[in-house]
Amino acid sequence: MIDFHCHLDLYPDPHRIARECGARNMYVLSVTTTPSAWEGTAALADGASRIRTALGLHPQLAHERKAELPLFEKLLPRTRYVGEIGLDGGPELKPHWADQTFVFNHILKCCSAAGGRVLSIHSRRAASAVLDALGATPGAGVPILHWFSGTHRELARAIEMGCWFSIGPTMLGTEKGRALTSRAPRDRILTETDGPFASVEGRSALPWDVDYAVRHLSDLWRQPMVEVRQQLNSNLRNLIGSLPTMD
């Protein structure tokens, strides 16, 4: 199983969740919302070789934590994964748009200078602006749009730009989410939960709840679940194989 976007550090008992992920041999991308959270979150992966910790600065926190950008730069050489980063066009965040764009563009430039990273990107109500920024910094790495909710035109543009998509049970539980997923290239899709923020059956999603997403994809693609899992595993191998090496 693959959970390519979850917040391990934000569960009530993150060590238990991380141990269970290891016991299930899951591949997990554990994203962070601030650079100062990275060290502690990375420690959760001790003894779990298939948990990766991404270095992030969430757009909803950009105005509060932009002073952590020097720490981001310091930590960046230690990971090939960056997230959660991006832009959020929600009305409550409009006053902080300048801070968001400054932080996101700065991070993309840092990633480009470092040779590229895998980027787990938030783009709620801001897909076009996110794609503009990625287009302006093409060397930033492999963009994976987490829980993409843009328009079909924005989706087509993202596909043309080479973006990937991480898709979870909550997204696939909506008509729009299924329609967007049906148009995305199958070889650029990975599963996610966005736990503990997203919900499954009235509770916080757990990393192994990606199985719900696999079931949705099986219905959407009209393929047996075993073939869907094979496709997802192949996608992950291809992604990892494309990553830059690090000293």
C-alpha positions, 0 to 999 in steps of 0.5 A: 500500500502507498500513502503518498501524503499524510501527516504522521506527526499530527496523529494523537499517537504518531509512534503507534501509527508509524509502527503500524505502517512499518508492520504493514510494509507501507510506503508512506510520504510523511509530509510536514507543515513547518521546517521546525517540525521536520526533525521530530517527524523524521524520527518517527521513521526510525526503523521503518525503511519505507517511510519518507519524511518530506520537508514542508512549509504549508501555505496556510502557515506561510505568513506565520512561519516565513522566518523558517525559510533559512531552516528550510534551506539548511535541511533541504540537502537531507531529503529528496522530498518536499511537502506540504508546500503550495498555495491556497486561494481560500477567502480567509487566506487572501490577506496573506497571498503575498506571503504565500507566493513569496514562500512558495516561489522561494522554495521552488528556487531552492529546490531547483538550485539543489537539483530538484526534489519530489514536491507534494503540492497543495493547490486548493482554489489556486491551481493556475497560480501553482502551475504558473509558479512551476512553469517559472521554475521548471528545474524544481523537480517532480510536482505531485498535486495532492488532492487536486480540485481545479478545473478540467482546463487546469487539469489538462495544463497540469498533465501537459506540464508533467505533473503527477497526482496523489488521490485519496478516498475523500477525493474519490468519494465526490463526483468531481474528484472521480471525473478529474481522476478519470482524466489523469494519466494512470501512470502518474497517479499515487494514492494518499489519505491526507490523514488525519485531516481527511475522514473515512467513515466519519473518523480521521483517515489512517494511512492504510485507508488508502485501500478505499482509494484502491477500491474506488480506482478499481471501479473507475478504471474497471480493473481488478484491485490486484491490477490497480495495485500493480499499476500504483506500485509500478508508478511508485517505482518509476517515480523513485527511479527518476529521483536525483541522487544525493550525496 
